[in-house]
Amino acid sequence: MTIVNRITQLFKADFHAVLDHIEEPELLLRQAIRDMEAELARQEQQVRNDGREQAGMTLRQKQLEQRLREFDEELDLCFGSGKDDLAKGLIRRKLETQRLILQLANRQDLQSQATVRRQALFTENRNTLDGLRQKADLFVLHAASRRNPDESDHAPCMNQNAVVSDDEVEVAFLREQEARSAS
């Protein structure tokens, strides 16, 4: 039975090696990065939604606090005119509003904590994605140099950002010369 298991493992290993050669790792890497970018965009949207929800809860809390002030004015009026029955109904609504404010404040705290966690996760994932993009660029450059070994020595020079003009050399020379003459 162990021979069958070993032959099965060898077959799987050979099969995976064939798949690795068939698949283009650069394309798979690019697709993985695109998938990560889509997930990052979804997380960013969730963070924005959290902000809007937080703003909505803050507005609702202000409205409820305004309503509490109105209840106090109405209660003053009821007590001033001797309408105790009407005052009891207002007190009930005032107590309900106070409880709503407390519940809303608790919900805001929980939402704020969740938003902080989501923001931290978003930032961490964005940094991870940036690192993976850099590694992917290096991988693609390395893979290209393996395919075309003659061009590998010239690949870094092909980058237009690495080309330095004569004027830049002259300016840098003058700066270096000035720095050394000043000391």
Helices and strands as residue ranges (DSSP letters): H 2-22, H 25-80, H 84-147, G 149-151, G 156-158, G 160-162, H 166-182
